[in-house]
Amino acid sequence: MKKLYTLTVSAGLALILSGCGASNSAAPSQADVKASDAYDLDVTKVCDAKSTSAQAVLGLAKKFNPIAVKNGVEFMRFGMPASVYIAETQKAIDTNATEVVLLDKDGKATKNTMSINDAANRACKFAITALKDSHASSTEWKLAVPGDGYQY
C-alpha cells in the first residue's frame, strides 16, 4: 500500500512539474477580441481602405466578423455574406488581382466585380456594423414597441 501511495504522489508531482495540466496563454488568440471593442469605432474612418491599406482594413474585418457569425448577426449583401467578401478579397490580394469577383448565393462567380479597396471596405463595414447594430438594438428596441403610449 505504501508503494502505491508513493507511486501516485510521484506521478502527480511529475505531472505538476512538467506543466501537463497548465494552459499556455502566451500567444494572443481570437478570444481576446470582444464585441464591445467594435461599439465605439468610427466605421467610416477605420474601414477606409484608400487612406490605409486594404490588408489592414481586411484585418479588422477578420477580427470582428467571427464574433458576428457566432452571435448570428453576420451581414449579407446580394446573397454574399461578409465572410465570403473577406475570403474573396484575401484571395484577390494574394493573387495580385485588381478586382474582386462577386459570388451569387450558390457560390458561383457573377459578372459583377469591384475593386479590392471597395471590397475590403465593404467587408470591414459589414463586420463592425453588425456588432454595433446588435448592441444598439438591445437598448433601443423598446422605443418601437406598440402599446408604449405613443400614437401611431
Order of alpha helices (4+ residues) and beta strands (2+ residues): alpha-alpha-alpha-beta-beta-alpha-beta-beta-alpha
